[in-house]
Amino acid sequence: MNREALRRGDWTLASISGGDHLQRMVDMYKELGFEVYLEEIDPGECRECRVCYDAGNETMHRVYTRAKGEEIP
C-alpha cells in the first residue's frame, strides 16, 4: 500500500514503534476495534530519536489505524 492509498482509505498515522511495544500497540488498537496497517521504515528517514531501536537492532514501523468499515471504494 502506498501513501496515496493510505490517504484515500482514511488511515491515520498513530505512531512509530518497534519490538515488543509494537505488538502491544497493534493488539491494543485491534481490541479497540481498529484496523491496523504497518509500514516498515528505514531508520534514516525517521526524525525522532532512534537510540532504543538502534541499540535493540529493532525494525521500525509506522503504525496506521482506521475504524473498521471506513474503506473508500
PDB file of N, CA, C and O in Angstrom, chain B, residues numbered from 101:
ATOM      1  N   MET B 101       0.864  -1.166   0.000  1.00  0.00           N
ATOM      2  CA  MET B 101       0.000   0.000   0.000  1.00  0.00           C
ATOM      3  C   MET B 101       0.909   1.227   0.000  1.00  0.00           C
ATOM      4  O   MET B 101       1.867   1.299   0.770  1.00  0.00           O
ATOM      5  N   ASN B 102       0.604   2.184  -0.866  1.00  0.00           N
ATOM      6  CA  ASN B 102       1.411   3.403  -0.914  1.00  0.00           C
ATOM      7  C   ASN B 102       0.722   4.523  -0.133  1.00  0.00           C
ATOM      8  O   ASN B 102      -0.400   4.367   0.348  1.00  0.00           O
ATOM      9  N   ARG B 103       1.405   5.628  -0.022  1.00  0.00           N
ATOM     10  CA  ARG B 103       0.873   6.742   0.775  1.00  0.00           C
ATOM     11  C   ARG B 103      -0.453   7.266   0.229  1.00  0.00           C
ATOM     12  O   ARG B 103      -1.339   7.628   1.003  1.00  0.00           O
ATOM     13  N   GLU B 104      -0.598   7.312  -1.099  1.00  0.00           N
ATOM     14  CA  GLU B 104      -1.855   7.783  -1.684  1.00  0.00           C
ATOM     15  C   GLU B 104      -3.005   6.862  -1.279  1.00  0.00           C
ATOM     16  O   GLU B 104      -4.093   7.334  -0.949  1.00  0.00           O
ATOM     17  N   ALA B 105      -2.771   5.569  -1.302  1.00  0.00           N
ATOM     18  CA  ALA B 105      -3.804   4.616  -0.880  1.00  0.00           C
ATOM     19  C   ALA B 105      -4.128   4.805   0.595  1.00  0.00           C
ATOM     20  O   ALA B 105      -5.283   4.677   1.001  1.00  0.00           O
ATOM     21  N   LEU B 106      -3.115   5.110   1.397  1.00  0.00           N
ATOM     22  CA  LEU B 106      -3.366   5.362   2.821  1.00  0.00           C
ATOM     23  C   LEU B 106      -4.270   6.577   2.993  1.00  0.00           C
ATOM     24  O   LEU B 106      -5.193   6.553   3.807  1.00  0.00           O
ATOM     25  N   ARG B 107      -4.008   7.640   2.230  1.00  0.00           N
ATOM     26  CA  ARG B 107      -4.840   8.846   2.339  1.00  0.00           C
ATOM     27  C   ARG B 107      -6.267   8.564   1.853  1.00  0.00           C
ATOM     28  O   ARG B 107      -7.228   8.997   2.488  1.00  0.00           O
ATOM     29  N   ARG B 108      -6.413   7.853   0.746  1.00  0.00           N
ATOM     30  CA  ARG B 108      -7.744   7.550   0.219  1.00  0.00           C
ATOM     31  C   ARG B 108      -8.533   6.661   1.176  1.00  0.00           C
ATOM     32  O   ARG B 108      -9.762   6.722   1.209  1.00  0.00           O
ATOM     33  N   GLY B 109      -7.838   5.842   1.949  1.00  0.00           N
ATOM     34  CA  GLY B 109      -8.519   4.911   2.829  1.00  0.00           C
ATOM     35  C   GLY B 109      -8.760   5.433   4.229  1.00  0.00           C
ATOM     36  O   GLY B 109      -9.130   4.660   5.113  1.00  0.00           O
ATOM     37  N   ASP B 110      -8.562   6.717   4.460  1.00  0.00           N
ATOM     38  CA  ASP B 110      -8.798   7.318   5.772  1.00  0.00           C
ATOM     39  C   ASP B 110      -7.933   6.722   6.878  1.00  0.00           C
ATOM     40  O   ASP B 110      -8.368   6.658   8.028  1.00  0.00           O
ATOM     41  N   TRP B 111      -6.743   6.294   6.559  1.00  0.00           N
ATOM     42  CA  TRP B 111      -5.817   5.791   7.567  1.00  0.00           C
ATOM     43  C   TRP B 111      -5.189   6.977   8.288  1.00  0.00           C
ATOM     44  O   TRP B 111      -4.931   8.016   7.680  1.00  0.00           O
ATOM     45  N   THR B 112      -4.946   6.821   9.579  1.00  0.00           N
ATOM     46  CA  THR B 112      -4.318   7.849  10.401  1.00  0.00           C
ATOM     47  C   THR B 112      -3.008   7.314  10.949  1.00  0.00           C
ATOM     48  O   THR B 112      -2.954   6.201  11.472  1.00  0.00           O
ATOM     49  N   LEU B 113      -1.945   8.113  10.827  1.00  0.00           N
ATOM     50  CA  LEU B 113      -0.676   7.727  11.421  1.00  0.00           C
ATOM     51  C   LEU B 113      -0.821   7.797  12.931  1.00  0.00           C
ATOM     52  O   LEU B 113      -1.039   8.873  13.487  1.00  0.00           O
ATOM     53  N   ALA B 114      -0.701   6.655  13.597  1.00  0.00           N
ATOM     54  CA  ALA B 114      -0.878   6.603  15.044  1.00  0.00           C
ATOM     55  C   ALA B 114       0.445   6.721  15.784  1.00  0.00           C
ATOM     56  O   ALA B 114       0.513   7.354  16.838  1.00  0.00           O
ATOM     57  N   SER B 115       1.505   6.110  15.237  1.00  0.00           N
ATOM     58  CA  SER B 115       2.765   6.084  15.969  1.00  0.00           C
ATOM     59  C   SER B 115       3.857   5.493  15.099  1.00  0.00           C
ATOM     60  O   SER B 115       3.604   4.967  14.015  1.00  0.00           O
ATOM     61  N   ILE B 116       5.070   5.592  15.599  1.00  0.00           N
ATOM     62  CA  ILE B 116       6.214   4.864  15.060  1.00  0.00           C
ATOM     63  C   ILE B 116       6.715   4.015  16.210  1.00  0.00           C
ATOM     64  O   ILE B 116       6.942   4.512  17.314  1.00  0.00           O
ATOM     65  N   SER B 117       6.886   2.723  15.941  1.00  0.00           N
ATOM     66  CA  SER B 117       7.251   1.821  17.024  1.00  0.00           C
ATOM     67  C   SER B 117       8.003   0.617  16.475  1.00  0.00           C
ATOM     68  O   SER B 117       8.172   0.459  15.266  1.00  0.00           O
ATOM     69  N   GLY B 118       8.447  -0.226  17.401  1.00  0.00           N
ATOM     70  CA  GLY B 118       9.147  -1.451  17.027  1.00  0.00           C
ATOM     71  C   GLY B 118       9.216  -2.386  18.219  1.00  0.00           C
ATOM     72  O   GLY B 118       8.836  -2.030  19.334  1.00  0.00           O
ATOM     73  N   GLY B 119       9.712  -3.596  17.960  1.00  0.00           N
ATOM     74  CA  GLY B 119       9.922  -4.569  19.032  1.00  0.00           C
ATOM     75  C   GLY B 119       8.650  -4.980  19.736  1.00  0.00           C
ATOM     76  O   GLY B 119       7.571  -4.992  19.143  1.00  0.00           O
ATOM     77  N   ASP B 120       8.785  -5.317  21.016  1.00  0.00           N
ATOM     78  CA  ASP B 120       7.643  -5.775  21.816  1.00  0.00           C
ATOM     79  C   ASP B 120       6.555  -4.712  21.933  1.00  0.00           C
ATOM     80  O   ASP B 120       5.367  -5.032  21.950  1.00  0.00           O
ATOM     81  N   HIS B 121       6.964  -3.451  22.015  1.00  0.00           N
ATOM     82  CA  HIS B 121       5.991  -2.367  22.144  1.00  0.00           C
ATOM     83  C   HIS B 121       5.093  -2.310  20.917  1.00  0.00           C
ATOM     84  O   HIS B 121       3.903  -2.018  21.038  1.00  0.00           O
ATOM     85  N   LEU B 122       5.638  -2.580  19.752  1.00  0.00           N
ATOM     86  CA  LEU B 122       4.853  -2.570  18.527  1.00  0.00           C
ATOM     87  C   LEU B 122       3.714  -3.585  18.619  1.00  0.00           C
ATOM     88  O   LEU B 122       2.567  -3.263  18.308  1.00  0.00           O
ATOM     89  N   GLN B 123       4.022  -4.790  19.037  1.00  0.00           N
ATOM     90  CA  GLN B 123       2.988  -5.830  19.117  1.00  0.00           C
ATOM     91  C   GLN B 123       1.913  -5.471  20.143  1.00  0.00           C
ATOM     92  O   GLN B 123       0.728  -5.699  19.903  1.00  0.00           O
ATOM     93  N   ARG B 124       2.319  -4.913  21.278  1.00  0.00           N
ATOM     94  CA  ARG B 124       1.324  -4.494  22.276  1.00  0.00           C
ATOM     95  C   ARG B 124       0.406  -3.414  21.715  1.00  0.00           C
ATOM     96  O   ARG B 124      -0.800  -3.421  21.965  1.00  0.00           O
ATOM     97  N   MET B 125       0.986  -2.482  20.953  1.00  0.00           N
ATOM     98  CA  MET B 125       0.207  -1.404  20.366  1.00  0.00           C
ATOM     99  C   MET B 125      -0.783  -1.952  19.333  1.00  0.00           C
ATOM    100  O   MET B 125      -1.948  -1.555  19.320  1.00  0.00           O
ATOM    101  N   VAL B 126      -0.329  -2.850  18.479  1.00  0.00           N
ATOM    102  CA  VAL B 126      -1.207  -3.447  17.472  1.00  0.00           C
ATOM    103  C   VAL B 126      -2.361  -4.182  18.157  1.00  0.00           C
ATOM    104  O   VAL B 126      -3.521  -4.024  17.776  1.00  0.00           O
ATOM    105  N   ASP B 127      -2.033  -4.978  19.159  1.00  0.00           N
ATOM    106  CA  ASP B 127      -3.071  -5.711  19.890  1.00  0.00           C
ATOM    107  C   ASP B 127      -4.084  -4.767  20.521  1.00  0.00           C
ATOM    108  O   ASP B 127      -5.286  -5.031  20.479  1.00  0.00           O
ATOM    109  N   MET B 128      -3.616  -3.676  21.101  1.00  0.00           N
ATOM    110  CA  MET B 128      -4.497  -2.712  21.746  1.00  0.00           C
ATOM    111  C   MET B 128      -5.450  -2.079  20.739  1.00  0.00           C
ATOM    112  O   MET B 128      -6.655  -2.013  20.984  1.00  0.00           O
ATOM    113  N   TYR B 129      -4.923  -1.612  19.608  1.00  0.00           N
ATOM    114  CA  TYR B 129      -5.783  -0.992  18.607  1.00  0.00           C
ATOM    115  C   TYR B 129      -6.819  -1.977  18.075  1.00  0.00           C
ATOM    116  O   TYR B 129      -7.974  -1.608  17.867  1.00  0.00           O
ATOM    117  N   LYS B 130      -6.414  -3.227  17.853  1.00  0.00           N
ATOM    118  CA  LYS B 130      -7.364  -4.229  17.372  1.00  0.00           C
ATOM    119  C   LYS B 130      -8.445  -4.502  18.413  1.00  0.00           C
ATOM    120  O   LYS B 130      -9.614  -4.662  18.060  1.00  0.00           O
ATOM    121  N   GLU B 131      -8.071  -4.556  19.686  1.00  0.00           N
ATOM    122  CA  GLU B 131      -9.060  -4.749  20.753  1.00  0.00           C
ATOM    123  C   GLU B 131     -10.056  -3.590  20.797  1.00  0.00           C
ATOM    124  O   GLU B 131     -11.218  -3.780  21.155  1.00  0.00           O
ATOM    125  N   LEU B 132      -9.604  -2.405  20.438  1.00  0.00           N
ATOM    126  CA  LEU B 132     -10.472  -1.226  20.430  1.00  0.00           C
ATOM    127  C   LEU B 132     -11.320  -1.142  19.160  1.00  0.00           C
ATOM    128  O   LEU B 132     -12.123  -0.221  19.008  1.00  0.00           O
ATOM    129  N   GLY B 133     -11.142  -2.105  18.248  1.00  0.00           N
ATOM    130  CA  GLY B 133     -11.968  -2.155  17.050  1.00  0.00           C
ATOM    131  C   GLY B 133     -11.386  -1.472  15.827  1.00  0.00           C
ATOM    132  O   GLY B 133     -12.118  -1.202  14.874  1.00  0.00           O
ATOM    133  N   PHE B 134     -10.108  -1.189  15.824  1.00  0.00           N
ATOM    134  CA  PHE B 134      -9.475  -0.547  14.678  1.00  0.00           C
ATOM    135  C   PHE B 134      -8.813  -1.569  13.767  1.00  0.00           C
ATOM    136  O   PHE B 134      -8.394  -2.641  14.203  1.00  0.00           O
ATOM    137  N   GLU B 135      -8.729  -1.205  12.482  1.00  0.00           N
ATOM    138  CA  GLU B 135      -7.861  -1.927  11.565  1.00  0.00           C
ATOM    139  C   GLU B 135      -6.481  -1.315  11.721  1.00  0.00           C
ATOM    140  O   GLU B 135      -6.354  -0.126  12.015  1.00  0.00           O
ATOM    141  N   VAL B 136      -5.449  -2.123  11.525  1.00  0.00           N
ATOM    142  CA  VAL B 136      -4.081  -1.655  11.699  1.00  0.00           C
ATOM    143  C   VAL B 136      -3.269  -2.020  10.459  1.00  0.00           C
ATOM    144  O   VAL B 136      -3.337  -3.146   9.966  1.00  0.00           O
ATOM    145  N   TYR B 137      -2.509  -1.059   9.969  1.00  0.00           N
ATOM    146  CA  TYR B 137      -1.595  -1.291   8.855  1.00  0.00           C
ATOM    147  C   TYR B 137      -0.198  -0.873   9.303  1.00  0.00           C
ATOM    148  O   TYR B 137      -0.016   0.218   9.844  1.00  0.00           O
ATOM    149  N   LEU B 138       0.790  -1.742   9.077  1.00  0.00           N
ATOM    150  CA  LEU B 138       2.167  -1.447   9.451  1.00  0.00           C
ATOM    151  C   LEU B 138       2.998  -1.208   8.201  1.00  0.00           C
ATOM    152  O   LEU B 138       2.898  -1.945   7.220  1.00  0.00           O
ATOM    153  N   GLU B 139       3.811  -0.178   8.251  1.00  0.00           N
ATOM    154  CA  GLU B 139       4.712   0.152   7.159  1.00  0.00           C
ATOM    155  C   GLU B 139       6.135   0.166   7.717  1.00  0.00           C
ATOM    156  O   GLU B 139       6.477   1.017   8.538  1.00  0.00           O
ATOM    157  N   GLU B 140       6.953  -0.773   7.271  1.00  0.00           N
ATOM    158  CA  GLU B 140       8.345  -0.815   7.725  1.00  0.00           C
ATOM    159  C   GLU B 140       9.060   0.411   7.175  1.00  0.00           C
ATOM    160  O   GLU B 140       8.880   0.782   6.015  1.00  0.00           O
ATOM    161  N   ILE B 141       9.871   1.033   8.021  1.00  0.00           N
ATOM    162  CA  ILE B 141      10.596   2.226   7.582  1.00  0.00           C
ATOM    163  C   ILE B 141      12.078   2.075   7.855  1.00  0.00           C
ATOM    164  O   ILE B 141      12.507   1.322   8.730  1.00  0.00           O
ATOM    165  N   ASP B 142      12.834   2.809   7.084  1.00  0.00           N
ATOM    166  CA  ASP B 142      14.274   2.882   7.258  1.00  0.00           C
ATOM    167  C   ASP B 142      14.544   3.879   8.385  1.00  0.00           C
ATOM    168  O   ASP B 142      14.046   5.004   8.339  1.00  0.00           O
ATOM    169  N   PRO B 143      15.318   3.489   9.387  1.00  0.00           N
ATOM    170  CA  PRO B 143      15.586   4.418  10.491  1.00  0.00           C
ATOM    171  C   PRO B 143      16.125   5.764  10.027  1.00  0.00           C
ATOM    172  O   PRO B 143      15.930   6.772  10.707  1.00  0.00           O
ATOM    173  N   GLY B 144      16.798   5.799   8.887  1.00  0.00           N
ATOM    174  CA  GLY B 144      17.341   7.045   8.369  1.00  0.00           C
ATOM    175  C   GLY B 144      16.287   8.056   7.974  1.00  0.00           C
ATOM    176  O   GLY B 144      16.574   9.252   7.923  1.00  0.00           O
ATOM    177  N   GLU B 145      15.059   7.605   7.692  1.00  0.00           N
ATOM    178  CA  GLU B 145      14.004   8.540   7.315  1.00  0.00           C
ATOM    179  C   GLU B 145      13.180   9.013   8.505  1.00  0.00           C
ATOM    180  O   GLU B 145      12.226   9.774   8.341  1.00  0.00           O
ATOM    181  N   CYS B 146      13.541   8.569   9.685  1.00  0.00           N
ATOM    182  CA  CYS B 146      12.820   8.936  10.897  1.00  0.00           C
ATOM    183  C   CYS B 146      13.549  10.073  11.599  1.00  0.00           C
ATOM    184  O   CYS B 146      14.748   9.985  11.862  1.00  0.00           O
ATOM    185  N   ARG B 147      12.814  11.144  11.902  1.00  0.00           N
ATOM    186  CA  ARG B 147      13.440  12.295  12.561  1.00  0.00           C
ATOM    187  C   ARG B 147      13.428  12.176  14.076  1.00  0.00           C
ATOM    188  O   ARG B 147      14.128  12.917  14.767  1.00  0.00           O
ATOM    189  N   GLU B 148      12.627  11.240  14.598  1.00  0.00           N
ATOM    190  CA  GLU B 148      12.573  11.067  16.047  1.00  0.00           C
ATOM    191  C   GLU B 148      13.846  10.366  16.540  1.00  0.00           C
ATOM    192  O   GLU B 148      14.652   9.882  15.746  1.00  0.00           O
ATOM    193  N   CYS B 149      14.001  10.323  17.840  1.00  0.00           N
ATOM    194  CA  CYS B 149      15.133   9.639  18.456  1.00  0.00           C
ATOM    195  C   CYS B 149      15.092   8.155  18.095  1.00  0.00           C
ATOM    196  O   CYS B 149      14.036   7.528  18.185  1.00  0.00           O
ATOM    197  N   ARG B 150      16.227   7.589  17.689  1.00  0.00           N
ATOM    198  CA  ARG B 150      16.299   6.186  17.260  1.00  0.00           C
ATOM    199  C   ARG B 150      17.206   5.359  18.157  1.00  0.00           C
ATOM    200  O   ARG B 150      17.477   4.201  17.840  1.00  0.00           O
ATOM    201  N   VAL B 151      17.679   5.904  19.250  1.00  0.00           N
ATOM    202  CA  VAL B 151      18.671   5.240  20.086  1.00  0.00           C
ATOM    203  C   VAL B 151      18.213   3.854  20.529  1.00  0.00           C
ATOM    204  O   VAL B 151      18.973   2.893  20.417  1.00  0.00           O
ATOM    205  N   CYS B 152      16.992   3.736  21.025  1.00  0.00           N
ATOM    206  CA  CYS B 152      16.496   2.435  21.509  1.00  0.00           C
ATOM    207  C   CYS B 152      16.366   1.425  20.374  1.00  0.00           C
ATOM    208  O   CYS B 152      16.709   0.253  20.528  1.00  0.00           O
ATOM    209  N   TYR B 153      15.869   1.893  19.238  1.00  0.00           N
ATOM    210  CA  TYR B 153      15.724   0.988  18.095  1.00  0.00           C
ATOM    211  C   TYR B 153      17.081   0.488  17.628  1.00  0.00           C
ATOM    212  O   TYR B 153      17.258  -0.697  17.344  1.00  0.00           O
ATOM    213  N   ASP B 154      18.039   1.409  17.552  1.00  0.00           N
ATOM    214  CA  ASP B 154      19.384   1.031  17.119  1.00  0.00           C
ATOM    215  C   ASP B 154      20.034   0.078  18.121  1.00  0.00           C
ATOM    216  O   ASP B 154      20.651  -0.913  17.728  1.00  0.00           O
ATOM    217  N   ALA B 155      19.899   0.373  19.401  1.00  0.00           N
ATOM    218  CA  ALA B 155      20.528  -0.457  20.435  1.00  0.00           C
ATOM    219  C   ALA B 155      19.935  -1.868  20.455  1.00  0.00           C
ATOM    220  O   ALA B 155      20.654  -2.840  20.686  1.00  0.00           O
ATOM    221  N   GLY B 156      18.643  -1.979  20.217  1.00  0.00           N
ATOM    222  CA  GLY B 156      17.987  -3.286  20.233  1.00  0.00           C
ATOM    223  C   GLY B 156      17.939  -3.950  18.873  1.00  0.00           C
ATOM    224  O   GLY B 156      17.377  -5.036  18.729  1.00  0.00           O
ATOM    225  N   ASN B 157      18.529  -3.302  17.866  1.00  0.00           N
ATOM    226  CA  ASN B 157      18.519  -3.809  16.490  1.00  0.00           C
ATOM    227  C   ASN B 157      17.083  -4.129  16.051  1.00  0.00           C
ATOM    228  O   ASN B 157      16.835  -5.162  15.430  1.00  0.00           O
ATOM    229  N   GLU B 158      16.143  -3.236  16.380  1.00  0.00           N
ATOM    230  CA  GLU B 158      14.730  -3.437  16.085  1.00  0.00           C
ATOM    231  C   GLU B 158      14.354  -2.794  14.755  1.00  0.00           C
ATOM    232  O   GLU B 158      14.911  -1.767  14.367  1.00  0.00           O
ATOM    233  N   THR B 159      13.417  -3.405  14.076  1.00  0.00           N
ATOM    234  CA  THR B 159      12.860  -2.835  12.862  1.00  0.00           C
ATOM    235  C   THR B 159      11.790  -1.824  13.263  1.00  0.00           C
ATOM    236  O   THR B 159      10.945  -2.098  14.116  1.00  0.00           O
ATOM    237  N   MET B 160      11.843  -0.664  12.640  1.00  0.00           N
ATOM    238  CA  MET B 160      10.889   0.396  12.945  1.00  0.00           C
ATOM    239  C   MET B 160       9.718   0.326  11.978  1.00  0.00           C
ATOM    240  O   MET B 160       9.887  -0.002  10.804  1.00  0.00           O
ATOM    241  N   HIS B 161       8.521   0.638  12.486  1.00  0.00           N
ATOM    242  CA  HIS B 161       7.314   0.643  11.669  1.00  0.00           C
ATOM    243  C   HIS B 161       6.494   1.890  11.942  1.00  0.00           C
ATOM    244  O   HIS B 161       6.429   2.369  13.074  1.00  0.00           O
ATOM    245  N   ARG B 162       5.868   2.412  10.895  1.00  0.00           N
ATOM    246  CA  ARG B 162       4.819   3.389  11.080  1.00  0.00           C
ATOM    247  C   ARG B 162       3.553   2.581  11.316  1.00  0.00           C
ATOM    248  O   ARG B 162       3.289   1.606  10.613  1.00  0.00           O
ATOM    249  N   VAL B 163       2.785   2.984  12.289  1.00  0.00           N
ATOM    250  CA  VAL B 163       1.541   2.303  12.628  1.00  0.00           C
ATOM    251  C   VAL B 163       0.385   3.198  12.194  1.00  0.00           C
ATOM    252  O   VAL B 163       0.215   4.302  12.713  1.00  0.00           O
ATOM    253  N   TYR B 164      -0.408   2.713  11.240  1.00  0.00           N
ATOM    254  CA  TYR B 164      -1.577   3.430  10.764  1.00  0.00           C
ATOM    255  C   TYR B 164      -2.823   2.720  11.272  1.00  0.00           C
ATOM    256  O   TYR B 164      -2.845   1.493  11.369  1.00  0.00           O
ATOM    257  N   THR B 165      -3.844   3.474  11.591  1.00  0.00           N
ATOM    258  CA  THR B 165      -5.104   2.887  12.064  1.00  0.00           C
ATOM    259  C   THR B 165      -6.280   3.548  11.356  1.00  0.00           C
ATOM    260  O   THR B 165      -6.186   4.661  10.839  1.00  0.00           O
ATOM    261  N   ARG B 166      -7.388   2.818  11.354  1.00  0.00           N
ATOM    262  CA  ARG B 166      -8.666   3.384  10.919  1.00  0.00           C
ATOM    263  C   ARG B 166      -9.769   2.537  11.527  1.00  0.00           C
ATOM    264  O   ARG B 166      -9.580   1.356  11.817  1.00  0.00           O
ATOM    265  N   ALA B 167     -10.919   3.158  11.713  1.00  0.00           N
ATOM    266  CA  ALA B 167     -12.073   2.426  12.239  1.00  0.00           C
ATOM    267  C   ALA B 167     -12.492   1.380  11.219  1.00  0.00           C
ATOM    268  O   ALA B 167     -12.448   1.633  10.015  1.00  0.00           O
ATOM    269  N   LYS B 168     -12.892   0.223  11.686  1.00  0.00           N
ATOM    270  CA  LYS B 168     -13.334  -0.835  10.773  1.00  0.00           C
ATOM    271  C   LYS B 168     -14.515  -0.340   9.940  1.00  0.00           C
ATOM    272  O   LYS B 168     -15.398   0.368  10.425  1.00  0.00           O
ATOM    273  N   GLY B 169     -14.495  -0.739   8.676  1.00  0.00           N
ATOM    274  CA  GLY B 169     -15.605  -0.394   7.790  1.00  0.00           C
ATOM    275  C   GLY B 169     -15.524   0.967   7.169  1.00  0.00           C
ATOM    276  O   GLY B 169     -16.507   1.423   6.585  1.00  0.00           O
ATOM    277  N   GLU B 170     -14.370   1.659   7.268  1.00  0.00           N
ATOM    278  CA  GLU B 170     -14.251   3.005   6.706  1.00  0.00           C
ATOM    279  C   GLU B 170     -13.577   3.023   5.346  1.00  0.00           C
ATOM    280  O   GLU B 170     -13.047   4.054   4.933  1.00  0.00           O
ATOM    281  N   GLU B 171     -13.588   1.898   4.646  1.00  0.00           N
ATOM    282  CA  GLU B 171     -12.962   1.844   3.339  1.00  0.00           C
ATOM    283  C   GLU B 171     -13.683   2.762   2.373  1.00  0.00           C
ATOM    284  O   GLU B 171     -14.910   2.864   2.378  1.00  0.00           O
ATOM    285  N   ILE B 172     -12.897   3.422   1.547  1.00  0.00           N
ATOM    286  CA  ILE B 172     -13.462   4.273   0.488  1.00  0.00           C
ATOM    287  C   ILE B 172     -13.266   3.510  -0.814  1.00  0.00           C
ATOM    288  O   ILE B 172     -12.138   3.134  -1.132  1.00  0.00           O
ATOM    289  N   PRO B 173     -14.329   3.270  -1.578  1.00  0.00           N
ATOM    290  CA  PRO B 173     -14.224   2.474  -2.802  1.00  0.00           C
ATOM    291  C   PRO B 173     -13.351   3.117  -3.851  1.00  0.00           C
ATOM    292  O   PRO B 173     -13.173   2.559  -4.933  1.00  0.00           O
TER     293      PRO B 173
END
